[in-house]
Amino acid sequence: MKRLSKRRHSQATPELDVTPFMNLMIVLVPVLLLSMVFVHTTVIDLNFPSGEAAGEMDPANVHLEVRITDGGLVVADGRSIITTLPPRQDGTQDFEALSQTMQEIKRRMPEKRDATILLAPDTDYQTLVSVMDSVRSVRTVVNGQSVHAELFPEVSLGDAPVKGQGGLS
């Protein structure tokens, strides 16, 4: 029994070698800091409609809205339909015609900055993004350079009314 106890005391506890871990940290920290420079995030400010606006509409103000439906894109001013853009032959929405319509509305109302996009329940994300891009700005050439001209940058989102529940048909 005594021999076993001597063996336990004669073994030294090994020291922990943290050199490989420190080398990893010395390389990893600068790499992570440098990669942060290349990350670019774009944020689009959206104005969600409040529930208080269900009352009478002020006829003096134009409430520009773009409705995304299965039957195409409907551009309205809150009181009447301005234009209906049917889908193309391949089933996709006509974003070029929407952009032309938005440019014409902007020429008539240059001080207007807001628009509402009303979505059908089955609207896919890419369609929403393309409609938002067409409503917010248009690509144009100024002094030989391609730039984005502002149309209606303050975009609000909402649900399109279901047929038979009011709204424009």
C-alpha positions, 0 to 999 in steps of 0.5 A: 500500500505504501508503494502506491501512495509514493507513486501518486506523490512522485507524479507531477501535475502537467502544466496547461500549454495555452500557446496554440490557443493564443496563436489562434486568437492572434490570427482570428481577431484581425481576420474577423475585424478585417472582414467587418469592413466588407459587410454592407447592410441596406435598410429601407424605412417603411411606414406601416399604416396605423389602425386609426385611418379607417375614417373618412378620407380627406378629398384634398389629399391624394392617397397613392396606392399600388395594389398587387393582385393576381390580375395584375397591378392596380394603381389608384389615388384612393378615390378611383383607379388610375390604371390597371396593369395586367400581367404579361403573357408569361405570368410575371408582373409588368414592372416597366409599365408600373415604373412609367406610370409612377413617373407620370404621376410624379410629373403631375405631383412633384411634391408628393413623397408617399405611396402605399403598397397593398399586397394580396395574401399570396404575394411572393417576396420578389414581387414585393421588392420589385414593386417597391423598387419601381415605386421608390425610384427610377434609374435614369442617366444624368450627365452620362452617369446612371443614377436613381431618381427619386419617385415616392421614397416613403413607402407604406405596406398594407393588405389589399382589400378582399373583393366584397369588403369595400375599397376600389374594385 
